[in-house]
Amino acid sequence: MTRSSPKLAATLRALRHRNYRFFFVGQLVSLIGTWMQTVAQSWLVYRLTGSAELLGLMGFASQGPVLMLAAVGGVIADRFDRHRILLLTQSAAMVLAFALAALTLGGHIRIWEIFGLATLLGTTNAFDIPARQAFVVEMVGPEDLSNAIALNSSMFNGARLAGPAIAAAMIAGMGEGWCFFVNGLSFLAVIAGLLAMRRAKVASKPIEDSMITRVRQGMVFAAGHPPIRILMLLVGVSSLMGMSYTVLMPIFADRILGGGPMILGTLMSASGFGALAAALLLASRPRGPGLADWVARGMIGFGTALALFSLSRWLWLSCVLMTATGFAFMAQMAASNTLIQMMVPDEYRGRTMALYSMMFMGMAPLGAAMAGMLAGRIGAPFTVTLGGTICLCAGLVFLRYRPLLRREEGTVSAIGVPS
């Protein structure tokens, strides 16, 4: 055995669980397709309209339903079989991808159709994301939960690295429609992985309270737990003020850096590379405290790198800063996700992760809509500068609460993940 083998085994330890291996491979293939569709859809809207405002509204259409419906999705994830929920949501997403591909390849696509299909996909994600986040602990158990979350982030960002690059080449050579078609095919991998899992039958939990009551219980739990509340707020600020840069990337690629879809793919892949590096570092870290420091440094680094990116006019420097932006953002998000899941009991896991999804993905469309409107008036660079500066300030404020997170993290690490 080589000297590096034990470290590699520790980094990949969650993959020793059979069900998680199927989940990991299927999701990796599917996420590459998802990133291809994300880039192609943004470029299609920009090509058809040239509008910064519509780019922002597209971000709102695709992710806004998560903000409005994820709380309901969390209640369902806590009551019903999460495996079955994922089979339904992934199948629905596949149908929507094929529909978008058919309309685009047929040459009949209209802006309202793109918006309509994006809204339906966002609605599907509102139920998919809480179930998928909460399902992880069922596959790996509490002992490998933090490693599985880090590997999930690695998978997500490995796809984020490959997907935009593939999409850029396909858009330039074949058009956006084929990216949507490939994404539809990619869902077959995750559906096959889910069907191949060996699982004991999970009974639905009896209904004891109304939907509204259970949503309120989840919110009261998260709000009443200061470390979780602080992390949720920080994630919300990052998503609302920082992640809006992604919807403005076509403008940076075209007007700022003087390129096209290849430059757009390069920038998105650079961000994905940085995020993948952060996720792999988190996966390789030993068990124990220290994640609160990752959250603090990640937030400060994210805001700083994003503000500097907005000032760059050179492609090589923009790629370097996008790499740093992706690294810092993923460090904060993956560490926050792990800390929250370590602190929450399983009976609240679906609802808590729904709230996390609302902060992470639900705030992003509001930020995208605001960024689109601002960029149409003051320009994309200044809009991104403003967002990065606010994220930097939030990270500096978080330093005040870091000791509280460290104490909570040390307690949870000593007693294990609550069940």
C-alpha positions in Angstrom: 0.0 0.0 0.0 1.4 3.4 -1.0 1.8 6.2 1.5 -1.0 8.1 -0.1 -3.5 5.3 0.0 -4.7 5.7 3.6 -5.3 9.4 3.0 -7.2 8.7 -0.3 -9.3 6.0 1.5 -10.1 8.5 4.2 -11.1 11.1 1.6 -13.4 8.7 -0.1 -14.6 6.8 2.9 -18.3 7.5 2.3 -18.0 5.5 -1.0 -17.7 2.3 1.0 -21.5 2.4 1.3 -23.1 0.6 -1.7 -26.1 2.8 -1.9 -24.1 6.0 -1.8 -21.8 4.7 -4.6 -24.8 4.4 -6.9 -26.1 7.8 -5.8 -22.7 9.4 -6.3 -22.1 8.1 -9.9 -25.7 8.8 -11.0 -25.7 12.3 -9.6 -22.3 13.1 -11.2 -23.5 12.2 -14.7 -26.8 14.0 -14.1 -25.2 17.2 -12.8 -22.9 17.5 -15.8 -26.0 17.6 -17.9 -27.6 20.1 -15.5 -24.7 22.5 -15.8 -24.7 22.1 -19.6 -28.4 23.1 -19.6 -27.7 26.0 -17.2 -25.1 27.6 -19.4 -26.9 26.9 -22.6 -30.2 28.3 -21.3 -28.5 31.5 -20.1 -26.7 31.9 -23.5 -30.0 31.2 -25.4 -31.8 33.9 -23.4 -29.0 36.4 -24.0 -28.7 35.5 -27.7 -32.4 36.0 -28.3 -32.8 39.2 -26.2 -29.4 40.7 -25.3 -31.2 41.8 -22.1 -29.5 41.9 -18.7 -32.9 42.3 -17.1 -34.2 39.1 -18.7 -31.1 37.2 -17.6 -31.9 38.2 -14.0 -35.6 37.3 -14.4 -34.5 33.9 -15.8 -32.6 33.2 -12.6 -35.7 34.2 -10.6 -37.9 31.9 -12.7 -35.6 28.9 -12.4 -35.0 29.2 -8.6 -37.8 31.3 -7.3 -40.1 28.3 -6.6 -37.5 26.9 -4.2 -37.9 30.0 -2.0 -41.7 29.7 -2.1 -42.2 25.9 -1.9 -39.1 24.4 -0.3 -40.7 24.6 3.2 -43.5 22.3 1.9 -40.9 20.1 0.3 -39.2 19.8 3.6 -42.4 18.6 5.4 -42.9 16.0 2.7 -39.3 14.9 3.0 -39.8 14.4 6.7 -43.0 12.4 6.2 -42.6 10.2 3.1 -39.9 7.9 1.7 -37.2 10.2 0.4 -36.0 7.6 -2.1 -39.4 7.6 -3.8 -39.6 11.3 -3.8 -36.2 11.5 -5.6 -37.4 9.0 -8.2 -40.4 11.2 -9.0 -38.6 14.5 -9.0 -35.7 13.3 -11.2 -38.1 11.7 -13.7 -40.0 15.0 -13.9 -36.8 17.0 -14.5 -35.9 14.6 -17.3 -39.2 15.2 -19.0 -38.8 19.0 -18.8 -35.3 18.8 -20.3 -36.5 16.8 -23.2 -39.4 19.3 -23.7 -36.9 22.2 -23.8 -34.7 20.3 -26.2 -37.6 19.5 -28.6 -38.7 23.1 -28.7 -35.2 24.5 -29.3 -34.1 21.9 -31.9 -37.4 22.4 -33.7 -36.7 26.1 -34.0 -39.9 27.2 -32.3 -38.6 28.2 -28.9 -40.0 31.4 -27.5 -38.9 33.4 -24.4 -42.1 32.7 -22.5 -41.6 28.9 -23.1 -38.1 29.1 -21.7 -39.4 30.9 -18.7 -42.3 28.5 -18.2 -40.1 25.4 -18.4 -37.6 27.0 -16.0 -40.4 27.7 -13.5 -41.6 24.1 -13.7 -38.0 22.8 -13.1 -37.7 25.2 -10.1 -40.9 23.8 -8.7 -39.6 20.3 -9.1 -36.3 21.3 -7.4 -38.3 22.7 -4.4 -39.3 19.1 -3.6 -36.1 17.4 -4.8 -33.5 19.4 -2.9 -34.8 18.9 0.7 -35.3 15.2 0.1 -31.9 14.8 -1.5 -30.1 16.6 1.3 -31.9 14.7 4.0 -31.4 11.3 2.2 -27.6 11.4 2.5 -27.6 10.4 6.2 -29.8 7.4 5.3 -27.2 6.1 2.9 -24.0 6.6 4.9 -25.0 6.9 8.6 -24.0 9.7 11.0 -20.3 8.6 11.1 -19.6 9.4 7.4 -22.1 12.2 7.0 -19.6 15.1 6.9 -17.4 13.2 4.4 -20.5 12.4 2.2 -21.5 16.1 2.2 -18.0 17.1 1.2 -18.0 14.4 -1.6 -21.4 15.7 -2.7 -19.8 19.1 -3.1 -16.9 17.6 -5.0 -19.3 15.8 -7.3 -21.4 19.0 -7.8 -18.3 21.0 -8.7 -16.6 18.4 -10.7 -19.8 18.6 -12.9 -19.6 22.4 -12.7 -16.0 22.1 -14.1 -16.9 19.8 -17.0 -20.5 20.8 -17.8 -19.8 24.4 -18.9 -16.8 23.5 -20.9 -18.8 20.8 -22.8 -21.7 23.2 -23.2 -19.5 25.9 -24.7 -18.2 23.6 -27.3 -21.6 22.2 -28.1 -23.2 25.7 -28.3 -20.5 26.9 -30.7 -20.7 23.8 -32.9 -24.3 22.5 -32.6 -26.5 24.9 -30.8 -28.1 25.1 -27.4 -30.8 22.5 -28.1 -28.4 19.6 -28.0 -27.2 20.6 -24.6 -30.8 20.3 -23.4 -31.1 16.9 -25.0 -27.9 15.6 -23.4 -29.2 16.8 -20.1 -32.4 14.8 -20.5 -30.4 11.7 -21.2 -28.2 12.3 -18.2 -31.1 11.8 -15.8 -31.2 8.2 -16.8 -28.0 7.6 -14.9 -29.4 9.0 -11.6 -32.7 7.1 -12.0 -30.8 3.9 -12.7 -28.7 4.5 -9.6 -31.7 5.0 -7.4 -33.4 1.9 -8.7 -30.3 -0.2 -8.1 -30.1 0.7 -4.3 -30.9 -2.0 -1.7 -33.2 -0.5 0.9 -35.6 -1.7 3.5 -39.2 -0.5 2.9 -39.8 2.8 4.6 -43.3 3.4 5.9 -44.9 6.9 5.7 -45.0 8.6 9.1 -48.6 9.1 10.4 -50.1 12.6 10.1 -50.2 14.2 13.5 -50.2 17.9 12.6 -51.3 20.0 9.7 -48.8 21.1 6.9 -48.8 24.6 8.2 -48.0 23.5 11.8 -45.1 21.3 10.6 -43.7 24.1 8.5 -43.9 26.4 11.5 -42.3 23.8 13.8 -39.3 23.6 11.5 -38.9 27.3 11.4 -39.2 27.6 15.1 -36.6 25.0 15.6 -34.1 26.6 13.3 -34.8 30.2 14.6 -34.5 29.0 18.2 -31.1 27.4 17.7 -28.6 30.4 17.5 -25.8 28.6 15.6 -28.2 27.3 12.9 -29.8 30.7 12.7 -26.5 32.4 12.2 -25.3 30.0 9.5 -28.7 30.2 7.7 -28.5 34.0 7.6 -24.9 34.0 6.3 -25.8 31.5 3.6 -28.7 33.8 2.7 -26.5 36.9 2.3 -24.0 34.9 0.2 -26.8 33.7 -2.1 -28.8 37.0 -2.3 -25.9 39.4 -2.8 -23.1 37.2 -4.2 -24.4 34.4 -6.4 -26.1 36.9 -8.7 -22.8 37.1 -10.6 -23.6 33.9 -12.4 -26.6 35.3 -14.3 -24.4 38.2 -15.4 -21.6 36.0 -16.8 -22.8 36.2 -20.4 -22.3 40.0 -20.2 -18.8 39.7 -18.7 -17.9 37.1 -21.4 -19.3 39.2 -24.3 -19.1 42.9 -23.4 -16.3 43.1 -20.8 -13.9 40.4 -22.1 -14.9 40.5 -25.8 -15.6 36.8 -26.2 -18.5 34.5 -26.7 -19.8 31.1 -25.4 -16.3 29.7 -25.2 -15.2 32.5 -22.8 -18.5 32.0 -20.8 -17.7 28.3 -20.5 -14.1 29.1 -19.5 -15.2 31.5 -16.7 -17.8 29.1 -15.4 -15.3 26.2 -15.5 -12.7 28.3 -13.6 -15.2 28.9 -10.8 -16.1 25.2 -10.8 -12.4 24.2 -10.6 -11.9 26.4 -7.5 -15.1 25.0 -5.9 -14.0 21.4 -6.6 -10.6 22.0 -4.9 -12.4 23.4 -1.8 -14.7 20.4 -1.7 -11.9 17.9 -2.0 -9.9 19.6 0.8 -13.0 19.4 3.0 -13.5 15.8 2.2 -9.8 15.0 3.1 -9.9 16.8 6.5 -10.0 14.5 9.5 -13.1 14.4 11.8 -13.2 17.0 14.4 -13.8 20.7 14.9 -12.6 23.5 12.6 -15.5 24.0 10.2 -16.5 27.3 11.8 -13.2 28.7 10.6 -13.8 27.4 7.1 -17.1 29.3 7.1 -15.5 32.6 8.2 -12.6 32.5 5.8 -14.8 31.3 3.0 -17.2 34.2 3.3 -14.5 36.8 3.6 -12.6 35.3 0.7 -15.7 35.0 -1.5 -16.6 38.7 -1.1 -13.0 39.9 -1.7 -12.5 37.7 -4.8 -15.9 38.6 -6.3 -15.3 42.4 -5.9 -11.8 42.1 -7.5 -13.3 40.0 -10.4 -15.7 42.8 -11.2 -12.8 45.1 -11.8 -10.8 42.8 -14.1 -10.5 43.4 -17.8 -8.0 40.6 -18.6 -9.2 37.1 -19.2 -6.3 35.4 -17.4 -6.9 37.5 -14.3 -10.7 37.0 -14.5 -10.1 33.2 -14.6 -7.8 33.3 -11.6 -10.3 35.4 -9.6 -13.2 33.1 -10.7 -11.2 30.2 -9.3 -10.7 31.9 -6.0 -14.4 32.9 -5.9 -15.5 29.3 -6.5 -13.1 28.0 -3.9 -14.2 30.5 -1.2 -17.9 30.1 -1.9 -17.8 26.3 -1.7 -15.7 26.3 1.4 -18.4 28.4 3.2 -21.4 26.5 1.8 -20.1 23.0 2.3 -18.9 23.8 5.8 -22.2 25.4 6.7 -24.2 22.5 5.3 -22.1 20.0 7.3 -22.4 22.0 10.6 -26.2 22.4 10.2 -26.7 18.6 9.5 -24.5 17.8 12.5 -26.7 19.9 14.8 -30.2 18.9 13.6 -32.1 15.8 14.8 -33.4 13.5 12.1 -37.1 14.4 12.8 -36.4 18.0 11.7 -33.8 17.2 9.0 -36.0 17.5 6.0 -37.5 20.8 7.2 -34.2 22.2 8.3 -32.5 21.4 5.0 -35.5 22.9 3.2 -34.8 26.1 5.0 -31.2 25.8 4.1 -32.3 25.3 0.4 -34.4 28.4 0.7 -31.4 30.4 1.9 -29.0 28.9 -0.6 -31.1 28.5 -3.8 -34.2 30.5 -2.8 -32.4 33.8 -2.2 -30.4 33.5 -5.4 -33.4 34.3 -7.7 -34.2 37.4 -5.8 -30.6 38.4 -6.1 -30.6 37.5 -9.8 -33.7 39.7 -10.4 -32.2 42.6 -8.5 -28.8 42.2 -10.2 -30.4 42.1 -13.6 -32.3 45.3 -13.0 -29.2 47.0 -11.4 -27.0 45.9 -14.2 -29.4 47.4 -16.8 -28.9 50.8 -15.1 -25.5 50.9 -13.5 -23.7 48.2 -15.4 -22.7 44.6 -14.6 -19.3 45.4 -13.1 -20.5 47.8 -10.5 -23.4 45.5 -9.6 -21.0 42.6 -8.9 -18.7 45.0 -7.0 -21.6 45.9 -4.7 -22.5 42.3 -4.1 -19.0 41.3 -3.3 -18.5 44.2 -0.9 -21.7 43.3 1.1 -20.5 39.6 1.3 -17.1 40.8 2.6 -18.8 42.9 5.3 -21.1 40.1 6.3 -18.0 37.8 6.7 -16.3 40.3 9.0 -19.5 40.6 11.1 -19.6 36.8 11.3 -16.2 36.8 13.1 -18.0 38.1 16.1 -20.1 34.9 16.3 -17.3 32.4 15.4 -16.6 31.5 19.1 -20.2 30.4 19.5 -20.0 28.2 16.5 -16.7 26.7 17.7 -18.3 25.8 21.0 -21.3 24.2 19.4 -19.2 22.3 16.9 -17.0 20.9 19.7 -20.0 19.7 21.6 -21.6 18.0 18.5 -18.2 16.4 17.5 -17.9 14.9 21.0 -21.4 13.4 21.1 -22.0 12.6 17.4 -24.8 13.6 15.0 -28.2 13.7 16.6 -30.7 11.2 15.5 
